[in-house]
Amino acid sequence: MGKIIAIANQKGGVGKTTTAFNLGSCLAVDGKKVLLVDADPQANATSGLGVNSDEAEASVYECLVDGFPADKAVMPTCIDGLSIICSRIDLVGAEVELMNRKDRERSLQKVLEPIKENYDYILIDCSPSLGVITVNALTAADSVIIPVQAEYFALEGISQLLNTIRIIKSRLRPSLEIEGFLLTMYDARLRLANQIFEELKGHFGDMVFSTVIPRNIKLSESPSHGLPVILYDPESRGAIAYGQLSRELISRNRKKKI
């Protein structure tokens, strides 16, 4: 049975989407079968993998609103072992469409349940908001990766998300857990970046990934070429870091099973 991991932070610009498609790519390179669900109307994970959503039979919107079967919405990507259910701008409308539906928070859970066993990991790239779609993603997920930018207000910025996770655990998904906090845009030359890392570890201990994602121009460039960084520049610091994160995640989950 696969594991569903939401990648979430209500603050934009923290490396959430970058993490979603680069971690997914590296997990696939490491031999795992991975599905990326682009649950962000901006669809940056879709375009970042060079996928043309116009060629998809359906997107996340049709799966959520119309009950389109998830297995028929899956598209291949440029990475063997990594597939995607793409997003389009119309996903914005799903918030309104689902608003009056009974059990609306479980819509994505119902979409993914029939295909969960087909994958080792299903990664959900969440919108940088805490609306109905993100609540759906968290309710469908087994765990959450929270990217945290190495900046002054980093810890303050995640308090709202942690509160939402607590509410979802108590009302909708008791088994939901935090997979880990991931420090992104890290510059080891800056004292502040190191202080943020130590603060994170002080607050959350082992829940903080040992891997940190550096500021790296190749991570910024690769989406414009429709490639994950592992294909765009496999020797770059960004590619190496996401490779390390993939192995750390696999190792953590192997230990949990033991």
N, C-alpha and C positions, 0 to 999 in steps of 0.2 A: 504494500500500500504506500503510495507516494505521500510526501509531506508538502503541505501548502504553506508558503511563507509570504506574508504581505510585507512590502517595503514601503514604509510610511513615515511621513513627517508633515505636519500641516504648514510648515514653513517652506516656502519655495527656495530654490537655488542652493540646496544643501547636498546635491549629488545623488538624489533619490533615483531618478531615471537612469543616470549614468551607472549607478550600482546595479539596477535591475537588469539591464541588457548586457553589461560586462560580466557580472557575476554569473548570469545564466549562460553566457558563452563559455566562460571558463569551466563551469560545472560540466557542460557538454564535452569540452575538450578533455576533461578528466574522466570521461566515460559514463557520465550520468545522462539519463534521458530526461529532458527538461522542457517544460511548457512555460512560456511567458504570457501572462494575461495583461494586456495594456488597458488598465482601468482609469486612465487619465485622458480626458477629452483633447488635450493638447497633442496626443499621439506621438510624442517624441521618441518613445521606445520603439514604436513601429517604424518610423522613418530612420531612426538611428541604426536599425538593422537592415536598412535598404529594402524594406517591404512596402509595396504599393498597395494601400488599403483598398483602392478601387478594384483590384483584381481578386479581392477576397469575396467568397460567397456570402459571408456575413461577418459582422464585427461584434464586439462586446455588447453593443446596443441591442442588436437583434436577439442575441442570446438572452439578455435580461428582460427585455420588454415583450418580445414575440415568442419566447420559448424555443428559439432556433437551437437545434442540437449542437452542443459544443464540439463534438468530434468532427462535425462537418464544417465548422468555422475555422478549424486549425489550419495554419499555413506553414510551409517550410521557411527556413531562413538561410542565410549564407553559411551557417555553422551546422555541420552534421550533428544530429542529436538535440538540436534546439529548434522548437516550433513556437508559433505565436498565435494567439487570438488577438487580432489587431483592434485598434481604436480608430474612431473618426470623431469629428467635431460634434456629430449628432448625439454623442453620449451625454452631452450637457442636458439634452431633453429628457434623458432617462430619469433624472432627479424628479421631474414633474410627473412623468408617466407612472412612477412607482409610488408616489406620495400617498395615494389613497388605497393602495393594494394591501390586503391582509397579509401579514407576515412578510412585509416588504424587505425587512432586513436580511432575510434568508434567501433572497432571489439568486444571488451569485453562488451561494452554497449549493443550491439545487442544480444549478447549471454545471458545476464542477464535479459534483459527487459521482456521476456516472463514468467519468474519465479519470478519476484520481488514481486508480490502480494502474493506469497505463504509463505513469511517469514516476521517476524517482523524486523529482522536485517540480512543483508548480509555483512560480514566482508571480506575485501580483504587484504591478507598478501602480501605486495609488496616486490619486489627485492630491495636490497640495492644499487640501481643504478637508474639513471633517463633515462633509455632507452625506447624503444617503448612499452614494456609491462607495465612499471610503468605509462607511459603517458596514456595508455589504461585504467589502473585501476583508475587513477584520473579523466579521462573523464567519466567513468561509475559511479563514486561515487557522492553521495549527499554531503558528507563531508569527512574530513580527521582528523584522530587522529595522532599526531606527538609525538612519544616517544623521550624524551630528557634525555640523561644520565647526571647524576649529576657530571660533570667534568668541568675543566677549560675552554675548548674551545667549550662548549656546544652550546652557542648562535651563534658563528661563523659558526658552522657546519650546521645550518638549513637555512642559508641565500639563498643557491642555491635552496633548495626545495621550499622556500617561493616565490622565483622568478618564478620557474616553475609553481606553483599554480596560480600566477598572470597571467601568459601567457595563461594557460588553461582556466581560468575564462574569459579572454578577447576574446579568439578565439574559444573555444570549449564547455565550460560548464559554462555559466554565473552564474548559481545558486550554483556552488561549494563553500562551506564554510569550515572554519576550525572548526571542532567539539571541539578540545581542544588540548592543549599541556600537555603531561603526563611525569612527572619527574620519571625516573627509576633508579634503582641501588642506591637508596638513603640511606645514612648512617647518621643518625641524630647526631652521635657523632662528625662528621667532620664539622668544621666551613665552609669549602668551599661548602659543599652540601647545607647548609642553605643559603649561599650567592647566589648560583645558583638559588635556589627556589625563593628568593626575587627578583633577577634580572629578572627571567622569568615573575613573577607577575608584576614587574615594567614595562616591555615591553608590555605584552599582557593581563594584567588585568584578567577579568573574563573568558578569553579563557583558562586559566590554570586550570586544574582539581585540586580540593582540595585534592583528593586522591593522595598519592605518593606511588610508588612501592619500597619497601625496598630491599637492598641486602639480599638475603635469599638462603641458601644452598638448600632448598627443591625445589625452582624454578629451580635451576640448575640440580638437580637430576631427577626430574619427567619425562622429555622427554625421558631419557634413559630407562624408564620403560613403555613408550608408554601411559602415563597417564597425564592429566592435574593436576595441583597441588591440585585442589579442591577434587580430588579422591585420589591422592597420600598421601597427609597429610592435611586434611581439617582444622586442628587446627594451621597450620603453619602461620607465619606472611605474607608469600606470598599469601596463599589462602585467608586469611582475607582481604588483600589489594585489590585483584582482585574482591572479593565479594563487597567491598565498591565501587570500580570503576563501576561495573555493576549497582549498585543501583543509583550512581550519574549520570550515563549516561541515565538511564531510567527516572530519575527525571527531568533532563535537557530537554529531548525531550517531556516529558509530559507538562512542562511549556511552551515550544515553541508552542505546539498545542493550548494551551489556549490563 
